Amino acid sequence: MFTLPPQKMRLFYSLSIGIPLLLSLNASPAAEMTDVVRKLSAAVRSRADWISEAKTCPADVLPQKESRSYLAVNNCTAQPQLASCLAKCTAGDGGSCYWLAYAMQQAHSETISSEALFQRSCKLGIMSGCTNRAAGMLSDDPDNRTVQQCAAQTFAKVCDFDDPWACSMYALHLSRGLGVPQNPGLALKVLEKSCKYGAEDPACIGGMKLKRALEQGSPNDTSRK
């Protein structure tokens, strides 16, 4: 089961109940970065090409073929492994980019570093990386129409690969008319793909709350249990 990091799950719920995103959704409890994470973050930020590419809409860089080998193993769980993960990411291993982005995010590295890694993983075929990067762009600038359109396009494309969070996020955009014409009927159809990993998966939980709200004619209220 693979989900969005916690702050991006909060993005879904904040958007879905209409709470203005004035709070920092990427904020985490105060913590000191370790020297390992700090050095790796600096190494990522030194890659001007990666940083520049992270500004591109993920929908414009995701390939037609998905890579799923990263699902088998995560070798970026311990800090001594992270330098090796960066080397593999640099060499073109999308899974290493994705898991390194996740690890650095959990270790409270600068957001720009983890987001650049998510974008690189997206370009290398990791669809969950595309979902995460689009959500990151949306959390940074939620009221920007261009960003909303980019996010909606990304979620739509990744949902075609059956990524549950992408489908839930795309349905949310359809239900609210965020970056796409409002279409509750299509949103309900898209939500049929939100429970790939079971009823307890957060993507499914959020998606089913949205489904109930849509069925009751209240797309802005997913607070019902």
C-alpha positions as CSV (number, residue, x, y, z in Angstrom):
1,M,0.0,0.0,0.0
2,F,1.5,3.3,-1.0
3,T,0.0,6.7,-0.1
4,L,0.8,10.4,-0.2
5,P,2.9,11.7,2.7
6,P,0.8,13.0,5.6
7,Q,1.0,16.7,4.7
8,K,-0.4,16.0,1.2
9,M,-3.2,13.9,2.7
10,R,-4.0,17.0,4.6
11,L,-4.1,18.9,1.3
12,F,-6.8,16.6,0.1
13,Y,-9.0,17.1,3.2
14,S,-8.3,20.8,3.4
15,L,-9.4,21.3,-0.3
16,S,-12.3,19.0,0.1
17,I,-14.0,20.9,2.9
18,G,-13.1,24.3,1.5
19,I,-10.6,25.4,4.2
20,P,-8.3,28.1,2.8
21,L,-4.8,26.8,2.6
22,L,-3.2,29.6,4.6
23,L,-1.3,27.2,6.9
24,S,1.9,25.6,5.7
25,L,0.9,22.2,4.6
26,N,4.6,21.2,4.3
27,A,5.3,22.2,7.9
28,S,6.4,19.4,10.2
29,P,7.2,19.4,13.9
30,A,10.5,21.2,14.6
31,A,13.4,18.9,14.0
32,E,17.1,19.3,13.2
33,M,18.2,17.8,10.0
34,T,21.1,15.4,10.3
35,D,24.4,16.1,8.6
36,V,23.6,13.3,6.1
37,V,20.3,14.8,5.1
38,R,21.6,18.3,5.0
39,K,24.5,17.3,2.7
40,L,22.1,15.4,0.4
41,S,19.7,18.2,0.3
42,A,22.5,20.6,-0.7
43,A,23.5,18.1,-3.4
44,V,20.0,18.0,-4.8
45,R,19.7,21.8,-4.7
46,S,23.0,22.1,-6.6
47,R,21.4,20.3,-9.5
48,A,20.1,23.3,-11.4
49,D,18.6,21.0,-14.1
50,W,16.5,19.1,-11.5
51,I,15.4,22.3,-9.7
52,S,14.5,23.9,-13.0
53,E,12.6,20.8,-14.2
54,A,10.6,20.7,-10.9
55,K,8.9,23.9,-12.0
56,T,7.4,22.1,-15.1
57,C,4.0,20.6,-14.8
58,P,4.3,16.9,-14.0
59,A,1.7,16.1,-16.7
60,D,4.2,17.4,-19.2
61,V,7.1,15.1,-18.2
62,L,5.5,11.8,-17.2
63,P,6.2,9.0,-19.7
64,Q,3.7,6.8,-21.4
65,K,5.0,3.7,-19.6
66,E,4.9,3.2,-15.9
67,S,7.8,1.8,-13.9
68,R,6.6,-0.4,-11.0
69,S,9.8,-2.1,-9.9
70,Y,10.1,0.4,-7.0
71,L,7.2,-1.3,-5.3
72,A,9.2,-4.4,-4.6
73,V,11.7,-2.8,-2.2
74,N,12.6,0.4,-0.5
75,N,16.4,0.7,0.0
76,C,16.3,4.3,1.2
77,T,14.9,3.7,4.7
78,A,18.2,4.2,6.7
79,Q,20.3,7.3,6.5
80,P,23.5,5.4,5.7
81,Q,21.7,4.2,2.5
82,L,20.7,7.7,1.3
83,A,23.9,8.7,-0.5
84,S,23.7,5.5,-2.5
85,C,20.1,6.3,-3.3
86,L,21.1,9.7,-4.6
87,A,23.8,8.0,-6.8
88,K,21.2,5.6,-8.2
89,C,18.7,8.4,-8.7
90,T,21.3,10.4,-10.6
91,A,22.0,7.3,-12.8
92,G,18.3,7.1,-13.7
93,D,16.7,4.8,-11.1
94,G,13.3,6.4,-10.6
95,G,12.5,4.2,-7.6
96,S,15.6,5.5,-5.8
97,C,14.5,9.1,-6.6
98,Y,11.0,8.4,-5.2
99,W,12.1,6.7,-2.0
100,L,14.9,9.3,-1.4
101,A,12.3,12.1,-1.8
102,Y,10.1,10.4,0.8
103,A,12.9,9.8,3.2
104,M,14.2,13.3,3.0
105,Q,10.7,14.7,3.5
106,Q,10.3,12.6,6.6
107,A,13.7,13.9,7.8
108,H,12.5,17.5,7.4
109,S,14.8,18.5,4.5
110,E,14.2,21.6,2.5
111,T,11.0,21.2,0.5
112,I,12.6,22.1,-2.7
113,S,14.9,19.1,-2.5
114,S,12.2,16.4,-1.9
115,E,9.9,18.1,-4.5
116,A,12.7,18.0,-7.1
117,L,13.3,14.3,-6.4
118,F,9.6,13.6,-6.7
119,Q,9.6,15.3,-10.1
120,R,12.6,13.4,-11.3
121,S,11.0,10.1,-10.2
122,C,7.9,11.2,-12.2
123,K,10.0,11.8,-15.3
124,L,11.5,8.3,-14.8
125,G,8.1,6.6,-14.7
126,I,7.1,6.6,-11.0
127,M,3.5,7.7,-11.2
128,S,3.2,8.2,-7.5
129,G,6.0,10.7,-7.8
130,C,3.9,12.6,-10.3
131,T,1.0,12.6,-7.9
132,N,3.2,13.9,-5.1
133,R,4.8,16.6,-7.1
134,A,1.4,17.9,-8.4
135,A,0.1,17.9,-4.8
136,G,3.2,19.8,-3.7
137,M,2.7,22.5,-6.4
138,L,-1.0,22.8,-5.4
139,S,-0.2,23.1,-1.7
140,D,2.3,25.9,-2.5
141,D,-0.1,27.9,-4.6
142,P,-3.7,26.5,-4.2
143,D,-5.5,29.5,-5.7
144,N,-3.4,29.8,-8.8
145,R,-5.6,28.8,-11.8
146,T,-2.6,27.6,-13.8
147,V,-1.5,25.4,-10.9
148,Q,-5.0,24.0,-10.5
149,Q,-5.1,23.1,-14.2
150,C,-1.7,21.5,-14.1
151,A,-2.6,19.5,-11.0
152,A,-5.9,18.3,-12.5
153,Q,-4.2,17.3,-15.7
154,T,-1.5,15.4,-13.8
155,F,-4.0,13.6,-11.5
156,A,-6.1,12.7,-14.6
157,K,-3.1,11.2,-16.4
158,V,-1.9,9.3,-13.4
159,C,-5.4,8.0,-12.5
160,D,-5.3,6.3,-15.9
161,F,-2.5,4.2,-14.4
162,D,-4.8,3.3,-11.5
163,D,-3.0,5.4,-8.8
164,P,-5.6,5.6,-6.0
165,W,-4.5,9.0,-4.7
166,A,-4.4,10.5,-8.2
167,C,-7.9,9.3,-8.7
168,S,-9.2,10.7,-5.5
169,M,-7.5,14.0,-6.1
170,Y,-8.8,14.1,-9.7
171,A,-12.3,13.4,-8.5
172,L,-11.9,16.2,-6.0
173,H,-11.0,18.6,-8.7
174,L,-13.9,17.5,-10.9
175,S,-16.3,17.8,-8.0
176,R,-15.2,21.4,-7.2
177,G,-14.3,22.6,-10.7
178,L,-10.7,23.2,-9.8
179,G,-8.7,23.5,-13.0
180,V,-11.3,21.6,-14.9
181,P,-15.1,22.0,-15.7
182,Q,-17.1,20.9,-12.7
183,N,-18.4,17.4,-13.4
184,P,-19.8,15.5,-10.4
185,G,-20.9,12.5,-12.6
186,L,-17.4,11.9,-13.9
187,A,-16.0,12.5,-10.4
188,L,-18.1,9.6,-9.1
189,K,-16.9,7.3,-11.9
190,V,-13.3,8.2,-11.2
191,L,-13.8,7.4,-7.5
192,E,-14.4,3.8,-8.5
193,K,-10.6,3.5,-8.8
194,S,-9.8,5.0,-5.4
195,C,-9.9,1.8,-3.4
196,K,-7.3,-0.3,-5.2
197,Y,-5.5,-1.0,-1.9
198,G,-8.6,-1.6,0.2
199,A,-11.1,0.2,2.3
200,E,-8.5,1.2,5.0
201,D,-6.2,3.0,2.5
202,P,-6.4,6.7,3.1
203,A,-7.0,7.3,-0.6
204,C,-10.1,5.1,-0.3
205,I,-11.3,6.7,2.9
206,G,-11.1,10.2,1.5
207,G,-12.5,9.1,-1.8
208,M,-15.5,7.4,-0.3
209,K,-16.2,10.5,1.9
210,L,-16.2,12.6,-1.3
211,K,-18.4,10.0,-3.0
212,R,-21.0,10.2,-0.2
213,A,-20.9,14.0,-0.3
214,L,-21.5,14.0,-4.1
215,E,-24.3,11.5,-3.8
216,Q,-26.0,13.8,-1.3
217,G,-25.4,16.9,-3.4
218,S,-22.8,18.5,-1.2
219,P,-19.4,18.2,-3.0
220,N,-17.8,20.7,-0.6
221,D,-18.6,18.6,2.5
222,T,-16.7,15.4,3.1
223,S,-16.9,15.6,6.8
224,R,-19.6,12.9,7.0
225,K,-18.5,9.5,8.2
